Amino acid sequence: MSPSKTSNKASAPAIISAHDTSAQVFAALGDPTRLKLVAVLCAGGAFSISHLTQTTAISRQGVTKHLNVLAEAGVVSDIKIGRERLWQLQAASIDEARKTLESIGREWEMALGRLKRFVEKDD
């Protein structure tokens, strides 16, 4: 087995574990309703379920379930003010997911560069 194959196998678990959080974010954002809720929360501030329900045809309970999925992924958080529960965006998790995509993009660019050099070497 070549050293490069060994190092690839050794680094794969590190890459996967480093991106576990981002994978949860991507999975949570993969639903159109949750993505729409995040878009509303991008306006800034904290919003009540009533306000967030206005942007969708889903019930308050349905919106709450979607918000809980987003909260488990670290995309949103809630704060309680009296009886009211307000939801706000946690931009850091989305920024981390963006960085993950940029890292993957750089890796692809390097791999494509190596492939191009290999193919052009025989020309």
Chimera marker file (.cmm) of the C-alpha trace (Angstrom):
<marker_set name="trace">
<marker id="1" x="0.000" y="0.000" z="0.000" r="1" g="1" b="0" radius="0.5"/>
<marker id="2" x="1.398" y="3.406" z="-0.939" r="1" g="1" b="0" radius="0.5"/>
<marker id="3" x="2.023" y="6.066" z="1.734" r="1" g="1" b="0" radius="0.5"/>
<marker id="4" x="-0.541" y="8.402" z="0.160" r="1" g="1" b="0" radius="0.5"/>
<marker id="5" x="-3.276" y="5.788" z="0.478" r="1" g="1" b="0" radius="0.5"/>
<marker id="6" x="-2.359" y="5.179" z="4.100" r="1" g="1" b="0" radius="0.5"/>
<marker id="7" x="-2.415" y="8.890" z="4.908" r="1" g="1" b="0" radius="0.5"/>
<marker id="8" x="-5.784" y="9.270" z="3.150" r="1" g="1" b="0" radius="0.5"/>
<marker id="9" x="-7.267" y="6.492" z="5.266" r="1" g="1" b="0" radius="0.5"/>
<marker id="10" x="-5.798" y="7.964" z="8.425" r="1" g="1" b="0" radius="0.5"/>
<marker id="11" x="-7.098" y="11.462" z="7.683" r="1" g="1" b="0" radius="0.5"/>
<marker id="12" x="-10.609" y="10.389" z="6.638" r="1" g="1" b="0" radius="0.5"/>
<marker id="13" x="-11.945" y="9.879" z="10.195" r="1" g="1" b="0" radius="0.5"/>
<marker id="14" x="-10.469" y="13.225" z="11.236" r="1" g="1" b="0" radius="0.5"/>
<marker id="15" x="-12.198" y="14.959" z="8.329" r="1" g="1" b="0" radius="0.5"/>
<marker id="16" x="-15.491" y="13.220" z="9.045" r="1" g="1" b="0" radius="0.5"/>
<marker id="17" x="-15.468" y="14.027" z="12.756" r="1" g="1" b="0" radius="0.5"/>
<marker id="18" x="-14.461" y="17.634" z="12.069" r="1" g="1" b="0" radius="0.5"/>
<marker id="19" x="-17.471" y="18.018" z="9.812" r="1" g="1" b="0" radius="0.5"/>
<marker id="20" x="-20.075" y="16.230" z="11.989" r="1" g="1" b="0" radius="0.5"/>
<marker id="21" x="-21.509" y="19.537" z="13.193" r="1" g="1" b="0" radius="0.5"/>
<marker id="22" x="-21.675" y="20.883" z="9.663" r="1" g="1" b="0" radius="0.5"/>
<marker id="23" x="-23.407" y="17.710" z="8.511" r="1" g="1" b="0" radius="0.5"/>
<marker id="24" x="-26.118" y="18.285" z="11.118" r="1" g="1" b="0" radius="0.5"/>
<marker id="25" x="-26.505" y="21.859" z="9.890" r="1" g="1" b="0" radius="0.5"/>
<marker id="26" x="-26.757" y="20.724" z="6.254" r="1" g="1" b="0" radius="0.5"/>
<marker id="27" x="-29.306" y="18.059" z="7.178" r="1" g="1" b="0" radius="0.5"/>
<marker id="28" x="-31.398" y="20.562" z="9.131" r="1" g="1" b="0" radius="0.5"/>
<marker id="29" x="-31.278" y="23.083" z="6.294" r="1" g="1" b="0" radius="0.5"/>
<marker id="30" x="-32.185" y="20.412" z="3.746" r="1" g="1" b="0" radius="0.5"/>
<marker id="31" x="-35.873" y="20.853" z="4.477" r="1" g="1" b="0" radius="0.5"/>
<marker id="32" x="-37.537" y="23.717" z="2.565" r="1" g="1" b="0" radius="0.5"/>
<marker id="33" x="-39.673" y="24.758" z="5.544" r="1" g="1" b="0" radius="0.5"/>
<marker id="34" x="-36.682" y="24.946" z="7.869" r="1" g="1" b="0" radius="0.5"/>
<marker id="35" x="-34.701" y="26.839" z="5.254" r="1" g="1" b="0" radius="0.5"/>
<marker id="36" x="-37.563" y="29.339" z="4.974" r="1" g="1" b="0" radius="0.5"/>
<marker id="37" x="-37.625" y="29.767" z="8.770" r="1" g="1" b="0" radius="0.5"/>
<marker id="38" x="-33.880" y="30.430" z="8.767" r="1" g="1" b="0" radius="0.5"/>
<marker id="39" x="-34.363" y="33.006" z="6.014" r="1" g="1" b="0" radius="0.5"/>
<marker id="40" x="-36.917" y="34.813" z="8.187" r="1" g="1" b="0" radius="0.5"/>
<marker id="41" x="-34.587" y="34.645" z="11.204" r="1" g="1" b="0" radius="0.5"/>
<marker id="42" x="-31.755" y="36.103" z="9.093" r="1" g="1" b="0" radius="0.5"/>
<marker id="43" x="-33.496" y="39.468" z="9.401" r="1" g="1" b="0" radius="0.5"/>
<marker id="44" x="-32.013" y="39.601" z="12.885" r="1" g="1" b="0" radius="0.5"/>
<marker id="45" x="-33.549" y="39.737" z="16.290" r="1" g="1" b="0" radius="0.5"/>
<marker id="46" x="-35.671" y="37.177" z="18.068" r="1" g="1" b="0" radius="0.5"/>
<marker id="47" x="-39.078" y="36.131" z="16.780" r="1" g="1" b="0" radius="0.5"/>
<marker id="48" x="-42.045" y="34.436" z="18.391" r="1" g="1" b="0" radius="0.5"/>
<marker id="49" x="-43.740" y="31.332" z="17.043" r="1" g="1" b="0" radius="0.5"/>
<marker id="50" x="-46.700" y="33.545" z="16.059" r="1" g="1" b="0" radius="0.5"/>
<marker id="51" x="-44.471" y="35.715" z="13.896" r="1" g="1" b="0" radius="0.5"/>
<marker id="52" x="-42.707" y="32.722" z="12.348" r="1" g="1" b="0" radius="0.5"/>
<marker id="53" x="-46.005" y="30.938" z="11.668" r="1" g="1" b="0" radius="0.5"/>
<marker id="54" x="-47.152" y="33.896" z="9.538" r="1" g="1" b="0" radius="0.5"/>
<marker id="55" x="-44.572" y="33.012" z="6.877" r="1" g="1" b="0" radius="0.5"/>
<marker id="56" x="-45.815" y="29.449" z="6.398" r="1" g="1" b="0" radius="0.5"/>
<marker id="57" x="-49.038" y="27.464" z="6.131" r="1" g="1" b="0" radius="0.5"/>
<marker id="58" x="-47.846" y="25.082" z="8.854" r="1" g="1" b="0" radius="0.5"/>
<marker id="59" x="-49.371" y="25.016" z="12.342" r="1" g="1" b="0" radius="0.5"/>
<marker id="60" x="-47.617" y="26.451" z="15.369" r="1" g="1" b="0" radius="0.5"/>
<marker id="61" x="-46.838" y="22.906" z="16.513" r="1" g="1" b="0" radius="0.5"/>
<marker id="62" x="-45.337" y="22.080" z="13.123" r="1" g="1" b="0" radius="0.5"/>
<marker id="63" x="-43.182" y="25.209" z="13.145" r="1" g="1" b="0" radius="0.5"/>
<marker id="64" x="-42.081" y="24.379" z="16.697" r="1" g="1" b="0" radius="0.5"/>
<marker id="65" x="-40.991" y="20.901" z="15.576" r="1" g="1" b="0" radius="0.5"/>
<marker id="66" x="-38.965" y="22.392" z="12.731" r="1" g="1" b="0" radius="0.5"/>
<marker id="67" x="-37.395" y="24.928" z="15.087" r="1" g="1" b="0" radius="0.5"/>
<marker id="68" x="-36.441" y="22.137" z="17.491" r="1" g="1" b="0" radius="0.5"/>
<marker id="69" x="-34.637" y="20.306" z="14.656" r="1" g="1" b="0" radius="0.5"/>
<marker id="70" x="-32.791" y="23.527" z="13.819" r="1" g="1" b="0" radius="0.5"/>
<marker id="71" x="-31.957" y="24.015" z="17.507" r="1" g="1" b="0" radius="0.5"/>
<marker id="72" x="-30.542" y="20.479" z="17.785" r="1" g="1" b="0" radius="0.5"/>
<marker id="73" x="-28.258" y="21.306" z="14.856" r="1" g="1" b="0" radius="0.5"/>
<marker id="74" x="-27.212" y="24.557" z="16.534" r="1" g="1" b="0" radius="0.5"/>
<marker id="75" x="-28.715" y="26.768" z="13.830" r="1" g="1" b="0" radius="0.5"/>
<marker id="76" x="-31.193" y="28.529" z="16.124" r="1" g="1" b="0" radius="0.5"/>
<marker id="77" x="-31.685" y="29.010" z="19.832" r="1" g="1" b="0" radius="0.5"/>
<marker id="78" x="-34.590" y="30.095" z="21.944" r="1" g="1" b="0" radius="0.5"/>
<marker id="79" x="-34.931" y="32.478" z="24.835" r="1" g="1" b="0" radius="0.5"/>
<marker id="80" x="-37.833" y="32.702" z="27.220" r="1" g="1" b="0" radius="0.5"/>
<marker id="81" x="-39.253" y="36.073" z="28.105" r="1" g="1" b="0" radius="0.5"/>
<marker id="82" x="-42.142" y="35.558" z="30.464" r="1" g="1" b="0" radius="0.5"/>
<marker id="83" x="-44.433" y="33.004" z="28.853" r="1" g="1" b="0" radius="0.5"/>
<marker id="84" x="-43.164" y="33.776" z="25.390" r="1" g="1" b="0" radius="0.5"/>
<marker id="85" x="-40.472" y="31.764" z="23.676" r="1" g="1" b="0" radius="0.5"/>
<marker id="86" x="-38.453" y="33.716" z="21.114" r="1" g="1" b="0" radius="0.5"/>
<marker id="87" x="-36.237" y="32.157" z="18.478" r="1" g="1" b="0" radius="0.5"/>
<marker id="88" x="-33.059" y="33.600" z="17.019" r="1" g="1" b="0" radius="0.5"/>
<marker id="89" x="-30.471" y="32.578" z="14.481" r="1" g="1" b="0" radius="0.5"/>
<marker id="90" x="-27.077" y="31.259" z="15.601" r="1" g="1" b="0" radius="0.5"/>
<marker id="91" x="-24.976" y="32.506" z="12.711" r="1" g="1" b="0" radius="0.5"/>
<marker id="92" x="-21.794" y="30.825" z="13.965" r="1" g="1" b="0" radius="0.5"/>
<marker id="93" x="-23.040" y="27.343" z="12.992" r="1" g="1" b="0" radius="0.5"/>
<marker id="94" x="-23.972" y="28.504" z="9.504" r="1" g="1" b="0" radius="0.5"/>
<marker id="95" x="-20.603" y="30.225" z="9.179" r="1" g="1" b="0" radius="0.5"/>
<marker id="96" x="-18.886" y="26.990" z="10.217" r="1" g="1" b="0" radius="0.5"/>
<marker id="97" x="-20.877" y="25.085" z="7.561" r="1" g="1" b="0" radius="0.5"/>
<marker id="98" x="-19.816" y="27.702" z="4.988" r="1" g="1" b="0" radius="0.5"/>
<marker id="99" x="-16.171" y="27.180" z="5.994" r="1" g="1" b="0" radius="0.5"/>
<marker id="100" x="-16.645" y="23.434" z="5.608" r="1" g="1" b="0" radius="0.5"/>
<marker id="101" x="-17.951" y="23.915" z="2.072" r="1" g="1" b="0" radius="0.5"/>
<marker id="102" x="-15.013" y="26.188" z="1.261" r="1" g="1" b="0" radius="0.5"/>
<marker id="103" x="-12.591" y="23.550" z="2.589" r="1" g="1" b="0" radius="0.5"/>
<marker id="104" x="-14.228" y="20.849" z="0.493" r="1" g="1" b="0" radius="0.5"/>
<marker id="105" x="-14.091" y="23.167" z="-2.517" r="1" g="1" b="0" radius="0.5"/>
<marker id="106" x="-10.352" y="23.719" z="-2.015" r="1" g="1" b="0" radius="0.5"/>
<marker id="107" x="-9.805" y="19.950" z="-1.776" r="1" g="1" b="0" radius="0.5"/>
<marker id="108" x="-11.721" y="19.430" z="-5.027" r="1" g="1" b="0" radius="0.5"/>
<marker id="109" x="-9.712" y="22.161" z="-6.753" r="1" g="1" b="0" radius="0.5"/>
<marker id="110" x="-6.453" y="20.499" z="-5.675" r="1" g="1" b="0" radius="0.5"/>
<marker id="111" x="-7.692" y="17.081" z="-6.840" r="1" g="1" b="0" radius="0.5"/>
<marker id="112" x="-8.762" y="18.494" z="-10.195" r="1" g="1" b="0" radius="0.5"/>
<marker id="113" x="-5.377" y="20.207" z="-10.520" r="1" g="1" b="0" radius="0.5"/>
<marker id="114" x="-3.589" y="16.903" z="-9.901" r="1" g="1" b="0" radius="0.5"/>
<marker id="115" x="-5.821" y="15.177" z="-12.449" r="1" g="1" b="0" radius="0.5"/>
<marker id="116" x="-5.163" y="17.918" z="-15.008" r="1" g="1" b="0" radius="0.5"/>
<marker id="117" x="-1.404" y="17.665" z="-14.499" r="1" g="1" b="0" radius="0.5"/>
<marker id="118" x="-1.568" y="13.869" z="-14.833" r="1" g="1" b="0" radius="0.5"/>
<marker id="119" x="-3.609" y="14.028" z="-18.038" r="1" g="1" b="0" radius="0.5"/>
<marker id="120" x="-1.478" y="16.778" z="-19.596" r="1" g="1" b="0" radius="0.5"/>
<marker id="121" x="1.774" y="15.035" z="-18.670" r="1" g="1" b="0" radius="0.5"/>
<marker id="122" x="1.305" y="12.521" z="-21.509" r="1" g="1" b="0" radius="0.5"/>
<marker id="123" x="0.555" y="15.232" z="-24.101" r="1" g="1" b="0" radius="0.5"/>
<link id1="1" id2="2" r="1" g="1" b="0" radius="0.2"/>
<link id1="2" id2="3" r="1" g="1" b="0" radius="0.2"/>
<link id1="3" id2="4" r="1" g="1" b="0" radius="0.2"/>
<link id1="4" id2="5" r="1" g="1" b="0" radius="0.2"/>
<link id1="5" id2="6" r="1" g="1" b="0" radius="0.2"/>
<link id1="6" id2="7" r="1" g="1" b="0" radius="0.2"/>
<link id1="7" id2="8" r="1" g="1" b="0" radius="0.2"/>
<link id1="8" id2="9" r="1" g="1" b="0" radius="0.2"/>
<link id1="9" id2="10" r="1" g="1" b="0" radius="0.2"/>
<link id1="10" id2="11" r="1" g="1" b="0" radius="0.2"/>
<link id1="11" id2="12" r="1" g="1" b="0" radius="0.2"/>
<link id1="12" id2="13" r="1" g="1" b="0" radius="0.2"/>
<link id1="13" id2="14" r="1" g="1" b="0" radius="0.2"/>
<link id1="14" id2="15" r="1" g="1" b="0" radius="0.2"/>
<link id1="15" id2="16" r="1" g="1" b="0" radius="0.2"/>
<link id1="16" id2="17" r="1" g="1" b="0" radius="0.2"/>
<link id1="17" id2="18" r="1" g="1" b="0" radius="0.2"/>
<link id1="18" id2="19" r="1" g="1" b="0" radius="0.2"/>
<link id1="19" id2="20" r="1" g="1" b="0" radius="0.2"/>
<link id1="20" id2="21" r="1" g="1" b="0" radius="0.2"/>
<link id1="21" id2="22" r="1" g="1" b="0" radius="0.2"/>
<link id1="22" id2="23" r="1" g="1" b="0" radius="0.2"/>
<link id1="23" id2="24" r="1" g="1" b="0" radius="0.2"/>
<link id1="24" id2="25" r="1" g="1" b="0" radius="0.2"/>
<link id1="25" id2="26" r="1" g="1" b="0" radius="0.2"/>
<link id1="26" id2="27" r="1" g="1" b="0" radius="0.2"/>
<link id1="27" id2="28" r="1" g="1" b="0" radius="0.2"/>
<link id1="28" id2="29" r="1" g="1" b="0" radius="0.2"/>
<link id1="29" id2="30" r="1" g="1" b="0" radius="0.2"/>
<link id1="30" id2="31" r="1" g="1" b="0" radius="0.2"/>
<link id1="31" id2="32" r="1" g="1" b="0" radius="0.2"/>
<link id1="32" id2="33" r="1" g="1" b="0" radius="0.2"/>
<link id1="33" id2="34" r="1" g="1" b="0" radius="0.2"/>
<link id1="34" id2="35" r="1" g="1" b="0" radius="0.2"/>
<link id1="35" id2="36" r="1" g="1" b="0" radius="0.2"/>
<link id1="36" id2="37" r="1" g="1" b="0" radius="0.2"/>
<link id1="37" id2="38" r="1" g="1" b="0" radius="0.2"/>
<link id1="38" id2="39" r="1" g="1" b="0" radius="0.2"/>
<link id1="39" id2="40" r="1" g="1" b="0" radius="0.2"/>
<link id1="40" id2="41" r="1" g="1" b="0" radius="0.2"/>
<link id1="41" id2="42" r="1" g="1" b="0" radius="0.2"/>
<link id1="42" id2="43" r="1" g="1" b="0" radius="0.2"/>
<link id1="43" id2="44" r="1" g="1" b="0" radius="0.2"/>
<link id1="44" id2="45" r="1" g="1" b="0" radius="0.2"/>
<link id1="45" id2="46" r="1" g="1" b="0" radius="0.2"/>
<link id1="46" id2="47" r="1" g="1" b="0" radius="0.2"/>
<link id1="47" id2="48" r="1" g="1" b="0" radius="0.2"/>
<link id1="48" id2="49" r="1" g="1" b="0" radius="0.2"/>
<link id1="49" id2="50" r="1" g="1" b="0" radius="0.2"/>
<link id1="50" id2="51" r="1" g="1" b="0" radius="0.2"/>
<link id1="51" id2="52" r="1" g="1" b="0" radius="0.2"/>
<link id1="52" id2="53" r="1" g="1" b="0" radius="0.2"/>
<link id1="53" id2="54" r="1" g="1" b="0" radius="0.2"/>
<link id1="54" id2="55" r="1" g="1" b="0" radius="0.2"/>
<link id1="55" id2="56" r="1" g="1" b="0" radius="0.2"/>
<link id1="56" id2="57" r="1" g="1" b="0" radius="0.2"/>
<link id1="57" id2="58" r="1" g="1" b="0" radius="0.2"/>
<link id1="58" id2="59" r="1" g="1" b="0" radius="0.2"/>
<link id1="59" id2="60" r="1" g="1" b="0" radius="0.2"/>
<link id1="60" id2="61" r="1" g="1" b="0" radius="0.2"/>
<link id1="61" id2="62" r="1" g="1" b="0" radius="0.2"/>
<link id1="62" id2="63" r="1" g="1" b="0" radius="0.2"/>
<link id1="63" id2="64" r="1" g="1" b="0" radius="0.2"/>
<link id1="64" id2="65" r="1" g="1" b="0" radius="0.2"/>
<link id1="65" id2="66" r="1" g="1" b="0" radius="0.2"/>
<link id1="66" id2="67" r="1" g="1" b="0" radius="0.2"/>
<link id1="67" id2="68" r="1" g="1" b="0" radius="0.2"/>
<link id1="68" id2="69" r="1" g="1" b="0" radius="0.2"/>
<link id1="69" id2="70" r="1" g="1" b="0" radius="0.2"/>
<link id1="70" id2="71" r="1" g="1" b="0" radius="0.2"/>
<link id1="71" id2="72" r="1" g="1" b="0" radius="0.2"/>
<link id1="72" id2="73" r="1" g="1" b="0" radius="0.2"/>
<link id1="73" id2="74" r="1" g="1" b="0" radius="0.2"/>
<link id1="74" id2="75" r="1" g="1" b="0" radius="0.2"/>
<link id1="75" id2="76" r="1" g="1" b="0" radius="0.2"/>
<link id1="76" id2="77" r="1" g="1" b="0" radius="0.2"/>
<link id1="77" id2="78" r="1" g="1" b="0" radius="0.2"/>
<link id1="78" id2="79" r="1" g="1" b="0" radius="0.2"/>
<link id1="79" id2="80" r="1" g="1" b="0" radius="0.2"/>
<link id1="80" id2="81" r="1" g="1" b="0" radius="0.2"/>
<link id1="81" id2="82" r="1" g="1" b="0" radius="0.2"/>
<link id1="82" id2="83" r="1" g="1" b="0" radius="0.2"/>
<link id1="83" id2="84" r="1" g="1" b="0" radius="0.2"/>
<link id1="84" id2="85" r="1" g="1" b="0" radius="0.2"/>
<link id1="85" id2="86" r="1" g="1" b="0" radius="0.2"/>
<link id1="86" id2="87" r="1" g="1" b="0" radius="0.2"/>
<link id1="87" id2="88" r="1" g="1" b="0" radius="0.2"/>
<link id1="88" id2="89" r="1" g="1" b="0" radius="0.2"/>
<link id1="89" id2="90" r="1" g="1" b="0" radius="0.2"/>
<link id1="90" id2="91" r="1" g="1" b="0" radius="0.2"/>
<link id1="91" id2="92" r="1" g="1" b="0" radius="0.2"/>
<link id1="92" id2="93" r="1" g="1" b="0" radius="0.2"/>
<link id1="93" id2="94" r="1" g="1" b="0" radius="0.2"/>
<link id1="94" id2="95" r="1" g="1" b="0" radius="0.2"/>
<link id1="95" id2="96" r="1" g="1" b="0" radius="0.2"/>
<link id1="96" id2="97" r="1" g="1" b="0" radius="0.2"/>
<link id1="97" id2="98" r="1" g="1" b="0" radius="0.2"/>
<link id1="98" id2="99" r="1" g="1" b="0" radius="0.2"/>
<link id1="99" id2="100" r="1" g="1" b="0" radius="0.2"/>
<link id1="100" id2="101" r="1" g="1" b="0" radius="0.2"/>
<link id1="101" id2="102" r="1" g="1" b="0" radius="0.2"/>
<link id1="102" id2="103" r="1" g="1" b="0" radius="0.2"/>
<link id1="103" id2="104" r="1" g="1" b="0" radius="0.2"/>
<link id1="104" id2="105" r="1" g="1" b="0" radius="0.2"/>
<link id1="105" id2="106" r="1" g="1" b="0" radius="0.2"/>
<link id1="106" id2="107" r="1" g="1" b="0" radius="0.2"/>
<link id1="107" id2="108" r="1" g="1" b="0" radius="0.2"/>
<link id1="108" id2="109" r="1" g="1" b="0" radius="0.2"/>
<link id1="109" id2="110" r="1" g="1" b="0" radius="0.2"/>
<link id1="110" id2="111" r="1" g="1" b="0" radius="0.2"/>
<link id1="111" id2="112" r="1" g="1" b="0" radius="0.2"/>
<link id1="112" id2="113" r="1" g="1" b="0" radius="0.2"/>
<link id1="113" id2="114" r="1" g="1" b="0" radius="0.2"/>
<link id1="114" id2="115" r="1" g="1" b="0" radius="0.2"/>
<link id1="115" id2="116" r="1" g="1" b="0" radius="0.2"/>
<link id1="116" id2="117" r="1" g="1" b="0" radius="0.2"/>
<link id1="117" id2="118" r="1" g="1" b="0" radius="0.2"/>
<link id1="118" id2="119" r="1" g="1" b="0" radius="0.2"/>
<link id1="119" id2="120" r="1" g="1" b="0" radius="0.2"/>
<link id1="120" id2="121" r="1" g="1" b="0" radius="0.2"/>
<link id1="121" id2="122" r="1" g="1" b="0" radius="0.2"/>
<link id1="122" id2="123" r="1" g="1" b="0" radius="0.2"/>
</marker_set>
